[in-house]
Amino acid sequence: MFDVIIIGAGVTGAAAAWGLARFQGKVCVLEKAEDVCCGTSKANSGIVHAGFDAIPGTRKAYYNIEGSRMMEQLCKNLKVPYQRCGALVVCDDLNFSQGLEELYQKGIANGVEGLEIITDQKRLRELEPNISPGAAAALYAPTSAVVCPFELNLAMAEQAKQQGTEFYFNTEVQEIEAMEGGYRLETSRGRFESRYVVNAAGVYADYFHNMVSEKKIHITPRKGEYCLLDKGTGSHVFHTIFALPDKMGKGVLVTPTAHGNLLLGPTATDIENREGVGTTAEGLEKVMADSAHHVRDIPVRQVITSFAGLRAHEDGDDFIIGEPKDAPGFYDCAGIESPGLTSAPAIGKEAAEVIAKALCLKENPDFSELRKGQVHLSELTLEEQRELIRKDPAYGNIICRCETISEGEIRDALRSPLGAKSLDGVKRRTRAGMGRCQGGFCSPRVMELIARERGISQEEVTKAGGNSKVILAVTKEGTRE
């Protein structure tokens, strides 16, 4: 019997686990995929939203502001890349500046700091030289930032793991029923029982909520398609550039990433398939066309990959946080779409405090706010690199040339508290395979390291768990080490 079971190891589930690690309790996370950050959380914009778009008084507004205020210090503590670049919402006709004024008033009501509307053309182009020639005005939000979503998700999960939280991967929750003193969960790997359940299941959160509550909710997967440009293109803009939002969301944005790339997207298309993350020609054409509307001369020939993610849009258009009246001990974190990444730390912290109080859990005296994090060779000075390689030559063996990732870094990712098990797992932890060649050069070497560290054959190595094997058989035994 667990004190708390968390369904889902995305950023919200990881935040709940991170929050609960501050208390002494028996906690586990059930995740149907092979790793953390395999669903909605792996395919988003990585934006720390300032909070000017959310309707005042909504849960989205409250958790957005709280999460945004927490994020910089949290990322510093957890060794997660964070860059406060600010944001500009661009209007190309002064006749439509009323939309900027409405956003400004929302932001002021929500408590966003430093907001201003810029109409001075000289200043606007000093802030953003590559803004469209037709840009007439912009709402400036200096507190907006970018973060690495993979590392944030992983860092919070690792903190929880190191404090005793158990993680069960490839474990799909199939049924939930109330029992005396808690809930019984039937999974693909057997039965689990818990006093409390946190529902952080992304686009499937309505399934689990509706198993225990008579007040039904409904989530629609909202697909967003993106294009990612090569490293170094991030300097094409200095801020996150938004269009005026509409009923489907914030629209296609152009933003630098925390690692120096340029990101375009997302689209917003409601679909039925909760695993429908394929890109389309139409979607990517829209990304290109809409991004070019507010930013000129985007170096589109440097696109290195495209991808799509799903947002969990609930019919009520707000986060659903807390216990249903008819299902005490079942804590919903449902409908977590944008600004979900920004809001996650605040949601996780509050959920943990509510549950700890209900279960009378004592504070954990051993919890540390600080995470050691992984070594990133490219972030070290030349002198630091030399000293590291002198102590461990594996750090001098470069596996991924595009991102300058060494054997030592990949080995560390495979041996970490929640070690990588697949090519994508290594990629999210180290960036090996995220560069210009998209793994064309380094994938065979990474496969060798995965096989070596896990004690398996290369035929068993997968791209992303399950049946996603990369090779079927070895055809030239003489070339194999």
N, C-alpha and C positions, 0 to 999 in steps of 0.2 A: 504494500500500500504506500503510494507516494503522497506527500503533502500537496504537491502541485504537479500537474502534467500540462505542458505547453504543446499545442498542436501547431507545428510549423516552425521552421528554422530560417525564415526570411528575416528582414531587418526588424519587424515588429516583435516576432517571437524571440529573436536574439536579445532585443531590448528588454523584454519581460524577464528573460533568464538573467540578464546582467543586473536588472533591478533586484531580483530575488536573491542574487548572490550576496547581497548585503545582509541577508538574514539566515539564521540557522534553520534549514528545512531540507526535506528530501524532495528534490526537484528533478524532473526529466523532461526532455524535449523529444517529441516524436515527429520525424520528418520522412515523407514518402520517397524523397529523392536520395541520392547517394552522398549529398554534402549540404552544407549551409548555402544560402544565397543561390538557389537553383531556379526560383520562380520569378515573381514580379520584381523582387529586389535586385536581380542581376541585370535588368534591362530598363534602366530609367535614366533621367538626365543628370543625376548627381547634383542637383541644385538644392542649396539651403535657402529656401524661400524666405523673403523678408516678412511676408504676411499681409500685403496690401490687397490681395485678390479675394481672400475669404470673407464671407458675409459676417459682419460683426454679430457676436452672440452665439455663433455656431461652434461646434466642437472643433471643426477644422481651424477656425480662427484662434481659439484658445491654445490648442496643442501646437499649432504652427509657431506662434509667438514664443511659447515656453521652450519648444525644441530648438528654435533658432538661437535663443539666448543661452542655451546650454551647450550648443554644438562646438564652438571654438575651443573651450576649455576641455570638453570631452575628447575631442580629436587630439589635442595636445597630450592629454593623459594616456590615451590609447595608442599613440604613435600612428595616427591616421592622417593622410594628406588633406589639408584644408587650405583654401585660399579665399579670402574675402575680396572679391572682385567688384561687387556692386552690380546692379541691374538697371537697364533702361527699357521702359515700355514706350515704344515709338509710335507716334501718330503722324501720318503723312499729309494731313490736311487740318488746318487750324479750325475748320468748321466741325471737326470731330473731336476737338479737345475736351468736350464735355465728358467723353469717356475717361480721359485722364483725370479730370477733376473728380469724377465718381470714385475712381480707384484711390486717389489721394485721400478722399474723405473716409473711405473704408479703412485705409491704412492708419490714419490718425485715430479713428475710433478703436482700432485693434491695438494701438500702442506702438506702431512701427516708428523707429527713430530716424531722423535725418531726411525724411521724404521732402522732395520739392519737384515742382514742374518747371522744366527748362524750355523757354521759347527763344532764347538768344541763340541765333544760328552759329555764331562764332564759338561760343562756349560748348554747344552741343558737338561740334566737330573737333574741338580740342579734346573733349572727353573721348570721342569715338570717331577717328578720322575716316574709317571705312563705312560709316553709316550712309544709307541711301541718300542721293541728292534730293529726293523728294521729302525727306523727313522734315517736318515742320516743328514738332515739339516732342518732348519725352518726359515721362515720370521717372525721376532718378531715385533709386533706393540703395543707399550706400551699404546697408547691412546685409544685402544678399551675398551669397558665397557659393563656392563649389567644393565638393568633397568627393573622395573616392568611395562609391557605394559598396563595392565588394569588401574593401578593407574595414569599413565601419561595421558592416554586418559580421564579418569574421572576428573582428577585435572584441566586440561585445560577447559573442558566443565563446571565444577563448577565455575571456575573463570568467564567465560562468563555469566553464569546464574546469578551470583550475581551482575553483572553489567547491567542486564536488558535484556540479550538475551533470547528470547522465544524458548522453545523446544516443538515440536509437535511429539510425538511418535505414533507408529501404524499408521503412515501417509505415504502411498506409493505414490510417484509421478508417474503419469501415462502418462501425456502429457505435453509438453512445447511448447509454441508458442510465437513469438515476438509480441509485441504490441507497440504502441506509448509510448516512454519513459521507456521501460523496457520489462518484460516478464510476461506471464500468465502461471501459473502452475495448472493443474487439478490433484487432488489427491483423494485418497480414503476417505478423509475427507473434500472434498470441494475445492473451488478455492482459490488460493493465487496469489497475484501480487507483483512484486518487480522491483525496478530500476536496480538491479544487481543480478546475480545468480552465486554462486560458486558451481561447479560440483565436489563434492568429494564423488562420489557414488561407489568407489571401482570397483568390477568386472562388475558393471552396468554402469560405467561412459561413455562407448562408446554409449550406448543407448541414453543417454540424449544429448551428443555432436552431434550425428547424427540427432537428431530432429531439430537442429537449424543451422547446418553448412552443406554446400555442400561438404566440404573436410572431407570424412569419415575416421573414425579410427576403429580399431577392437581389442578387448581385449579377450584373451584366459585365462580361469581360469587354473592356474597351482597349482595342489594340492600338499601339503607337509604334510607327516605324521610324527608324533613325539612319543617318549616315555618319560615319566617323572618318575624319581626315587624319592624315599622317602627323606624327609628332613634330612639333615646331610650328604647325599652322595655327595653334591656339593664339598666337600673337596677332592674328588678323583682326580680332576684336579684343578689347580689354575688359569688357563687361558682358554679362548675359543680356542678350538683346531679345526682348519679347515684342510680339504684336499685341494689340488690344485683345483681351480674352473674349470668347463667346460662350454659348451655353455648353459646348463640348469640352471646354477647358481653356488652357493658356495659349493654345495654338503652337505653331512651329517656332522654335527658338533657335538662336545661334549663340553658342557659348564656348569659351575655353574650358577645358577640363582640368582637373587637379594635376594631370600628368603632362600637360602641354599640347594635347590634341585639340582639334576643333570639332564640335558636335553639332549636328543639325537634326531637328525633329522635336517632338514626335507629331505624327498625324493622330487622329482620333476617330476610330471606326468601331462601332458596337458590333460584336459578333456573338455567336452562340458557343463555339468551340472553346472550351476553357484551357485547351492546350494549343490553340491556334496562333503560333508565333512565327509563321512564315511571312517573309516579305513579299511585296507585290510590285510589279512595274509601275502601276498607277500610284501606289503609296509613295514610292521613292521619287517619282516625278513630282508629286505634290510637295515633298520635303524640299526638293531643289528649287521649285518655283516659288514657294512661300518664303523660304529663307532669303532668296535673292531680292525679295520685295523690300526688305529693310536694311540689308547689308550688301554693299556692292563688291564686285570682283572676288567673290568667294572662290578659292582655288579648288574647284570641283574635280579637277584631274588628279588631285591627291587623296581622293576617297580611297580608303584601304579596306573598309568592310561596311556592311549594312546589317541591321538586326531589328527585331521587333520584340516588344514586351507587352504584357497585359496589365491594365489597371482594374482594380476591383471596384467598379462603380455601383453603389447601392441606390435603389430607386429613390430613397429620401434625400440623396445628394449631400449626405453628411456622414462623418464617422459614427459608428455605433460602438460605444465604449461602456463597459460595465455589465452588471448582472441583470438579465431579464427578471421581471417581478415573479414569474412562475418557475424560475430555474435558479434558485440561490446556489452559489458555489460554482456557477458557470460564468466566466468572465469573458465577454465578447470584446475583441479588437477587430471589428469587421468593417467592411467598406473603406479600407485604408488605401485610398488612392492619393494622388497629389493633393496636398503637400505631405504625403505619408512618410517619406524619408526624413524630412525635416522634423516631423512630429514624433517619430519613433522613440527617441530617448525620453521625451516627456510622458508619452503613453506608457512606456515600460516602467518608468520610475513610479508613476501614480498607481499602476496596476499592482506593482510589488508592495507598495505601502498599504493599499487597501486589503490585499490578501494576507499580508503579514499580520495586520491588526486583527483580521477575522480569525486567523488560525493561532494567534498569540505566539508568533515566532519571535524569538529573541534576535537582537542584532548580532551579526557575525564579526567578532573582534579581529579576525584574520583578513578581512576583506581589504584589498588595496585598490585605490583609484588608478594606480599606475600599471601600465603594461610594458613589458620589455620590448616587445615587437621584434620583427625580423631585421636582419642586416640587409641593407640595400647598397650594393657596391657603388652604384652610380651616384649615390648621395654623399659618399665619403670624399674627403680630400685625398690628393695623391699620396701624401704621407700616411694617412690612415689606411688606404688601400694596400700600400706596401707592407705595413706592419701586420695587417690581417692576413695577407697572402703568405708572409713569412711564417706565421703561426699555423696556417692551414692552407696548403697549396690548392685545395679544391676551389677556393675563392678566386684563384687566378685562371681557372679553366672556364673560358666564356662559352656558354652553350647557346644563348640567344644573342645574336649579334645586333639585331635591331634595337633591343632594349638594354643591352649590356648586362645580361643576367648570367651569373656564374653557376657552376655545379654546386658550390657550397650553398648558395641561396635556395636552389631547388631541393637539395638534400634537407635543408632546414625546414622547408615547407612540407616535405613528406614526413618529417619527424616531429612536427609541431603538435601542440595539445589536441588539435582537431586536424590531424594531418591530411594532406591532399591524397586522393586515391585515383585520380584520373588526369588526363591532359587539361581539361577545363579547370579542375581543382588547382593544379599547379599554376595555370594561367592567372586565375583570380588572386592567387597569393603572391605571385612573383612578377607577373606581366610577361613571362616567357611565352611567346606566341602572339602577343598583342601588337607587335610592330608592323612594319611595312610589308613583310613577306607573310604575315599571318600564320606563322608556324611552318612555313615551307622548308626552312633550313633546319630549325631546331627540334621539330617534333620527333624525328627518329632518336635523337640523343636524349630527349626528355623521356621517351618511352623506355629507353635502356635504364635510365635512373629509376623510374617507377618500378620496373620489373626487378631491378637489383634490390631496392630498399624494401619492397613488399614481398620479395621471395616468390615471385610468380613469373610465368613466361611472358614474352612480349605479345603472344597471341591473346593473352588474357587482359591486356591493358585496354582500357576503354577511353573514348573521348569524354563521355559524361555519365558513366555508370550504365547499368542495365545491359542492353544488347548492343550498345554503340561501340563495338570492337573496331579497332582501326585496321588490323590485318587479320586475314583468315589463316594463313600458314606461311612458314618460311620456305622459300623456293630455292635458295642458294645457301645451303648449310655451311659452305666454306667461308662465307662472309660474316658469319655470326661469331661474336666473341664467346 
